[in-house]
Amino acid sequence: MFAVVKVGGKQYPVRPGENFVVDRLEIEPGSVVELPTLLVSDDEGTRHEDGTVTATVLEHFRGPKIYIQKHKPKRGYKKKIGFRSALTRLSVNQIS
């Protein structure tokens, strides 16, 4: 069984017992959250359009540092910027 959930404007395929990473949610670690589904498919291949996914918030963390470089030729302009995104790890408990 798997489902496609929408969190923060992005879609994620999930299965029961799996962990997945989304953009930071303002929910305390250890709490349970219900996520709306776009699609639920069972083992026989039957698809349903409504359902919910129950997940537990495991942790909040920051992703790897991404460097952005800007350069304008013949002008002596160079700029280097770093960015780390705030992320949340969720564990799927149940798909219903």
Backbone bond lengths (Angstrom), bond angles and torsions (degrees), N, CA, C in turn:
res aa  C-N    CA-C-N  psi(-1)  N-CA   C-N-CA  omega(-1)  CA-C   N-CA-C  phi
1 M - - - 1.443 - - 1.524 108.45 -
2 F 1.318 116.42 137.19 1.459 119.87 174.48 1.516 109.06 -143.98
3 A 1.323 114.97 164.31 1.458 121.31 -179.95 1.518 108.66 -142.04
4 V 1.319 115.48 158.75 1.455 122.12 173.78 1.520 106.33 -113.82
5 V 1.339 116.50 117.72 1.460 121.51 -178.47 1.523 109.40 -109.08
6 K 1.331 115.26 153.60 1.457 121.52 177.70 1.518 108.44 -114.59
7 V 1.347 116.10 117.28 1.462 122.00 -179.13 1.523 107.62 -132.85
8 G 1.317 116.51 121.21 1.452 120.49 176.53 1.520 114.12 63.98
9 G 1.329 117.68 31.72 1.459 121.00 178.87 1.514 114.13 82.62
10 K 1.329 118.72 2.30 1.461 122.65 179.12 1.520 109.19 -119.36
11 Q 1.333 116.29 154.41 1.453 121.96 -178.71 1.526 109.84 -109.03
12 Y 1.347 115.97 137.95 1.457 121.67 -178.10 1.522 109.46 -132.29
13 P 1.354 119.14 129.48 1.464 120.83 171.57 1.533 109.18 -81.01
14 V 1.322 117.77 130.78 1.469 121.37 -176.80 1.521 110.11 -133.13
15 R 1.341 114.94 155.18 1.459 123.56 174.98 1.530 107.98 -131.22
16 P 1.329 118.60 155.69 1.470 119.91 179.04 1.523 111.19 -61.60
17 G 1.336 116.21 136.73 1.454 121.59 179.16 1.512 114.85 88.00
18 E 1.314 118.78 -7.68 1.462 121.96 -179.35 1.525 111.17 -88.78
19 N 1.317 115.49 157.04 1.461 122.32 172.17 1.518 108.05 -107.12
20 F 1.328 116.46 145.19 1.453 120.13 174.23 1.511 109.84 -145.97
21 V 1.326 115.48 157.92 1.459 122.70 -172.63 1.525 108.99 -111.85
22 V 1.340 116.15 130.72 1.461 122.89 178.39 1.525 109.05 -126.75
23 D 1.320 117.11 171.00 1.455 120.83 173.36 1.528 108.91 -62.47
24 R 1.318 117.09 156.25 1.463 123.34 -172.71 1.524 112.24 -53.21
25 L 1.340 115.35 127.36 1.463 123.39 173.59 1.519 107.91 -105.52
26 E 1.305 117.39 141.39 1.468 121.92 -179.69 1.527 109.96 -86.16
27 I 1.329 115.96 61.74 1.462 123.06 179.91 1.526 107.30 -132.46
28 E 1.320 117.40 140.85 1.460 122.12 -178.15 1.533 111.10 -68.22
29 P 1.340 118.11 142.75 1.466 120.81 175.25 1.531 111.11 -60.57
30 G 1.314 116.09 139.81 1.457 121.78 -178.23 1.513 113.70 96.55
31 S 1.329 118.25 -15.19 1.462 120.39 -179.77 1.528 110.45 -85.24
32 V 1.317 115.38 160.57 1.461 122.52 -177.94 1.515 108.94 -103.26
33 V 1.333 116.62 137.79 1.457 122.27 -178.76 1.526 108.85 -129.18
34 E 1.334 116.63 143.71 1.465 121.67 175.46 1.516 108.55 -103.05
35 L 1.318 117.37 129.00 1.457 123.21 -177.73 1.524 109.76 -111.88
36 P 1.333 118.25 137.35 1.466 120.18 177.55 1.522 110.48 -73.99
37 T 1.324 116.29 146.65 1.461 120.79 -179.62 1.519 110.32 -108.29
38 L 1.310 114.69 151.27 1.464 121.36 172.63 1.520 110.55 -96.48
39 L 1.351 115.61 -29.66 1.454 121.12 -176.86 1.520 108.73 -154.79
40 V 1.342 116.41 138.11 1.461 122.25 174.13 1.511 106.91 -128.09
41 S 1.336 116.97 130.02 1.453 121.89 179.25 1.521 108.60 -126.75
42 D 1.341 116.60 131.81 1.454 119.27 179.01 1.530 109.67 -94.85
43 D 1.349 116.72 -174.28 1.462 121.57 -173.99 1.527 113.26 -67.53
44 E 1.322 117.35 -25.99 1.466 120.41 -179.97 1.524 112.25 -81.92
45 G 1.322 117.40 -8.17 1.461 120.75 -179.24 1.513 113.65 95.36
46 T 1.334 117.81 4.96 1.454 121.38 177.79 1.519 108.85 -74.67
47 R 1.320 115.71 132.13 1.469 120.16 -177.59 1.517 110.54 -108.95
48 H 1.325 114.91 138.73 1.454 122.78 176.89 1.516 108.20 -124.52
49 E 1.321 117.39 148.84 1.452 120.25 -177.59 1.521 113.63 -99.17
50 D 1.315 117.50 -10.74 1.462 118.60 -179.53 1.523 109.25 -122.49
51 G 1.307 115.31 148.88 1.456 120.81 179.89 1.511 109.77 163.98
52 T 1.320 115.44 175.65 1.459 120.56 177.33 1.520 109.02 -135.46
53 V 1.308 114.77 153.00 1.460 122.26 175.26 1.523 106.91 -117.27
54 T 1.323 116.46 127.03 1.449 121.80 176.96 1.521 108.17 -98.69
55 A 1.345 116.34 124.83 1.463 121.19 -177.30 1.522 110.09 -133.51
56 T 1.325 115.45 153.63 1.460 123.13 177.17 1.525 108.80 -107.56
57 V 1.330 116.37 135.86 1.463 121.20 177.25 1.525 107.37 -79.49
58 L 1.340 117.07 118.36 1.460 121.42 -178.92 1.519 112.24 -87.73
59 E 1.338 117.18 -50.06 1.459 119.98 -176.76 1.518 111.05 -161.97
60 H 1.328 114.90 160.76 1.452 123.05 170.43 1.520 106.74 -110.43
61 F 1.320 117.22 136.85 1.455 120.33 179.04 1.515 109.16 -153.18
62 R 1.324 115.43 173.64 1.455 121.42 178.51 1.518 109.04 -110.62
63 G 1.324 115.76 141.41 1.448 121.70 -178.19 1.516 112.74 -75.46
64 P 1.330 116.64 -177.72 1.461 120.15 179.83 1.524 111.32 -68.78
65 K 1.325 115.90 155.12 1.457 120.74 -178.81 1.521 109.65 -75.99
66 I 1.324 115.00 131.48 1.458 122.48 178.67 1.523 106.90 -112.80
67 Y 1.322 116.67 129.64 1.457 121.27 -179.19 1.524 110.03 -101.60
68 I 1.322 115.55 135.14 1.456 123.00 176.99 1.516 107.09 -117.47
69 Q 1.323 116.89 129.52 1.459 120.68 179.70 1.521 109.60 -119.67
70 K 1.320 115.39 135.28 1.458 122.20 175.88 1.523 107.94 -116.48
71 H 1.318 116.63 143.80 1.466 120.89 -178.39 1.527 108.81 -152.76
72 K 1.314 116.08 132.15 1.462 121.28 173.79 1.529 107.30 -115.85
73 P 1.319 117.57 115.19 1.460 119.67 -177.01 1.530 112.24 -64.96
74 K 1.320 114.81 147.50 1.473 124.14 176.31 1.528 112.95 65.26
75 R 1.322 119.04 13.51 1.452 120.40 -178.75 1.530 111.94 -122.89
76 G 1.326 117.56 -10.04 1.451 120.81 -178.82 1.519 113.97 73.86
77 Y 1.352 117.35 19.71 1.467 121.89 -178.30 1.522 109.39 -100.61
78 K 1.329 116.34 118.67 1.461 122.43 174.24 1.519 107.52 -137.74
79 K 1.325 116.07 138.30 1.453 120.46 -179.65 1.525 108.46 -143.79
80 K 1.327 116.70 135.25 1.458 122.33 178.69 1.522 107.96 -123.76
81 I 1.328 116.78 125.64 1.457 122.82 -176.65 1.530 108.05 -125.59
82 G 1.334 117.54 139.52 1.457 122.39 175.92 1.519 110.66 -110.49
83 F 1.343 116.45 151.01 1.459 121.68 -177.44 1.525 109.17 -147.27
84 R 1.341 116.68 134.39 1.463 122.48 173.31 1.520 108.33 -126.78
85 S 1.325 117.08 126.25 1.451 120.51 -178.33 1.531 110.62 -84.97
86 A 1.323 116.35 148.85 1.463 123.07 177.02 1.524 107.79 -89.83
87 L 1.344 116.97 126.24 1.459 122.15 -173.76 1.523 111.29 -127.63
88 T 1.343 115.58 161.89 1.463 123.09 176.82 1.519 108.26 -131.60
89 R 1.340 116.77 134.33 1.463 121.25 177.09 1.527 108.50 -99.55
90 L 1.339 116.24 127.25 1.469 122.63 179.87 1.513 110.17 -115.97
91 S 1.321 116.95 147.58 1.457 123.69 175.21 1.530 108.20 -116.78
92 V 1.323 116.71 126.24 1.470 121.75 -177.14 1.522 109.23 -79.43
93 N 1.328 116.42 122.67 1.467 121.61 178.35 1.527 111.21 -91.69
94 Q 1.338 116.67 -49.14 1.456 120.23 -170.86 1.521 110.07 -153.17
95 I 1.332 115.58 144.01 1.464 122.19 172.32 1.514 107.18 -116.34
96 S 1.346 116.77 123.22 1.472 120.02 -179.19 1.505 110.37 -131.97
